[in-house]
């Protein structure tokens, strides 16, 4: 659904609404936000990182159990080296801050994607962040870095093929459940709701397997750095209006 910022919306009693168990967010529009203000793209990424921290804390506070955010895709390596280097620095600084600022937050952080492509310094910080938060019992935060939905499916197929070759699995035993168990998000429910601000209307290789029955809300006229807690609430209200039939009637 195209969700325009100024459209008139049916009132929702938020005390009665149904929250999604798993929310995905495609954090899009940092570069355009900066360009509109005559700033370098890196400035947009910095403000976007601050927005991410704010939305993460808020989602946890209102009872979202699983949140997956798209931070850096496998296709983002095609961007100019200067921008990529700046992004890596922002990721590193964010993780340093997260280790400090999120220490009291009941949030478990998991990184999904092929993190081996990052520098050893960044990889070490990623592993440290996961380890320190591993005993948290609150919201599960998946940060998708060097992530692509097609690559994730290829990874799963390779692992399953190896299990067949090793005699651990028969081809006829392969099921959608077994494939799901080889995804980065194994053990988690599929996303109920995926939100994309910025006026783009595509999935961009995000959670392709997991999003088969996800509800999408495309939010027009909002770039990620401007995304607010009220924008999240409006998307949750729209989700609550949906009639999810999962192919039934």
C-alpha positions in Angstrom: 0.0 0.0 0.0 1.2 3.5 -0.8 0.8 5.4 2.4 0.8 9.2 1.9 1.8 11.3 4.9 -1.1 13.7 4.6 -3.9 11.2 3.8 -6.9 11.0 6.1 -6.8 7.8 8.2 -9.5 5.9 10.1 -9.0 6.3 13.8 -7.5 3.2 15.6 -7.9 2.5 19.3 -4.3 1.8 19.9 -5.0 0.1 23.2 -7.0 -2.6 21.3 -4.9 -3.0 18.1 -3.0 -6.1 17.2 0.8 -5.5 17.1 2.9 -7.5 14.5 5.2 -9.9 16.1 8.0 -9.2 13.6 8.5 -5.8 11.8 11.0 -5.2 9.0 12.2 -1.8 8.0 14.0 -0.8 4.8 15.9 2.3 6.0 15.9 4.2 2.8 16.5 7.8 1.8 19.6 9.0 3.7 21.4 10.2 0.6 18.4 12.0 -0.7 17.8 13.6 2.6 21.3 15.0 2.6 21.2 16.1 -1.0 18.0 18.1 -0.4 19.9 20.1 2.3 23.1 20.5 0.2 25.0 18.2 2.5 27.3 15.2 1.7 25.6 11.8 1.6 27.5 10.8 4.7 25.6 13.4 6.7 22.4 11.7 5.8 23.8 8.3 7.0 24.7 9.9 10.4 21.3 11.3 11.0 19.8 8.0 9.7 21.8 6.1 12.3 20.4 8.3 15.1 16.9 7.7 13.7 17.6 4.0 13.8 18.5 4.1 17.5 15.4 6.1 18.4 13.1 3.8 16.5 14.8 0.6 17.9 14.3 1.8 21.5 10.7 2.8 20.8 9.8 -0.5 19.1 11.1 -2.3 22.1 9.2 -0.1 24.5 5.8 -0.8 22.9 6.2 -4.5 22.7 7.5 -5.4 19.3 9.2 -8.8 19.7 11.3 -8.9 16.6 12.7 -6.0 14.4 14.8 -6.5 11.3 16.4 -3.4 9.7 18.1 -3.2 6.3 21.3 -1.4 7.0 23.6 -2.3 4.1 22.8 -4.6 1.1 25.0 -6.7 -1.0 24.4 -4.2 -3.8 25.5 -1.2 -1.8 29.2 -2.1 -2.5 28.6 -0.5 -5.9 28.4 3.0 -4.3 31.4 5.3 -4.4 34.3 4.2 -2.2 34.2 7.5 -0.2 30.6 6.8 0.8 31.3 3.1 1.6 34.2 4.1 3.8 32.1 6.7 5.6 29.4 4.0 6.1 31.9 1.6 7.6 33.0 4.3 10.1 29.4 5.1 11.0 28.7 1.3 11.6 31.8 1.1 13.8 30.9 4.2 15.8 27.3 3.1 16.1 28.4 -0.3 17.6 30.7 1.4 20.1 27.8 3.6 21.2 25.4 0.6 21.2 27.7 -1.4 23.5 27.6 1.6 25.9 24.1 3.0 25.4 22.2 -0.2 24.9 23.8 -2.0 27.9 20.7 -1.4 30.0 18.2 -2.1 27.2 16.7 -5.5 27.1 17.5 -6.0 23.4 19.3 -8.9 21.8 21.2 -7.9 18.7 21.9 -10.3 15.8 23.6 -9.5 12.6 22.3 -11.2 9.4 24.3 -11.3 6.2 27.8 -12.2 5.3 29.8 -10.1 7.8 33.1 -11.7 6.6 33.3 -9.0 3.9 33.9 -6.3 6.6 37.2 -5.4 8.2 38.5 -7.6 11.0 38.1 -4.6 13.4 34.4 -4.3 12.5 33.9 -8.0 12.5 35.3 -8.2 16.0 32.9 -5.5 17.2 30.0 -7.3 15.6 30.8 -10.5 17.4 31.3 -8.6 20.7 27.9 -6.9 20.3 26.2 -10.2 19.7 27.9 -11.9 22.5 27.2 -9.2 25.1 23.5 -9.1 24.2 23.0 -12.9 23.8 21.3 -13.3 27.2 18.8 -10.5 26.7 15.2 -11.6 26.8 13.5 -8.6 25.2 13.2 -7.6 21.6 15.3 -9.4 19.0 17.0 -6.9 16.7 18.3 -8.2 13.4 20.7 -5.8 11.7 21.0 -6.8 8.0 24.6 -5.9 6.9 26.0 -7.1 3.6 22.7 -8.8 3.2 20.8 -9.8 0.1 17.7 -12.1 0.0 18.9 -14.0 -3.1 22.3 -14.6 -1.5 20.6 -15.8 1.7 18.6 -18.4 -0.4 21.7 -19.5 -2.2 23.5 -19.9 1.2 20.6 -22.1 2.4 20.6 -24.2 -0.7 24.4 -24.8 -0.4 24.0 -25.9 3.2 21.1 -28.2 2.4 22.9 -29.7 -0.6 25.9 -30.4 1.6 23.7 -32.2 4.2 22.3 -34.3 1.4 25.8 -35.1 0.1 26.9 -36.1 3.6 23.9 -38.4 3.9 22.3 -36.4 6.7 19.3 -35.5 4.7 17.3 -37.1 1.9 16.2 -34.9 -1.0 12.5 -35.9 -0.5 12.8 -34.7 3.1 13.5 -31.1 2.0 10.6 -28.9 3.0 9.8 -25.2 3.4 10.4 -25.6 7.1 13.9 -27.0 6.5 14.7 -24.2 4.1 13.5 -21.7 6.8 15.8 -23.3 9.3 18.8 -22.4 7.1 17.9 -18.8 6.8 19.7 -16.2 8.9 16.4 -15.6 10.8 16.0 -19.3 11.7 13.9 -19.7 14.9 12.2 -16.4 14.4 8.7 -15.8 13.0 8.4 -14.4 9.5 7.9 -10.6 9.3 4.2 -9.7 9.6 4.9 -6.1 8.5 7.6 -4.5 6.3 7.8 -0.7 6.2 9.6 1.3 3.5 9.8 5.1 3.7 11.3 7.4 1.0 8.8 7.0 -1.8 10.4 3.9 -3.4 8.0 1.0 -4.0 10.1 -2.2 -4.3 11.4 -4.8 -1.9 15.1 -4.3 -2.9 16.2 -7.9 -2.2 15.0 -7.8 1.5 13.9 -11.0 3.2 12.7 -12.5 0.0 12.0 -16.0 1.5 10.5 -14.7 4.8 8.2 -12.1 3.3 5.9 -14.4 1.3 2.9 -13.2 3.3 4.2 -10.0 4.8 2.0 -6.9 4.8 3.9 -3.9 3.1 3.4 -0.3 4.0 5.2 2.1 1.6 5.3 5.5 3.2 5.5 8.4 0.7 7.0 11.8 1.4 9.2 10.5 4.3 12.9 9.9 4.1 14.4 7.7 6.7 16.3 10.4 8.7 12.9 12.1 9.2 11.1 8.9 10.2 9.5 9.4 13.6 7.9 7.3 16.3 4.5 8.6 15.1 5.3 7.4 11.6 5.9 4.0 13.0 2.7 4.2 15.0 0.8 5.1 11.8 2.3 2.1 10.0 1.3 -0.1 12.9 -2.2 1.3 12.7 -2.4 0.5 9.0 -1.2 -3.1 9.7 -4.0 -3.4 12.3 -6.6 -2.5 9.6 -5.4 -5.3 7.3 -7.4 -8.5 6.9 -4.7 -11.2 6.7 -6.1 -14.3 4.9 -2.8 -16.1 4.0 -4.4 -17.3 0.8 -7.7 -18.3 2.4 -11.0 -16.5 2.3 
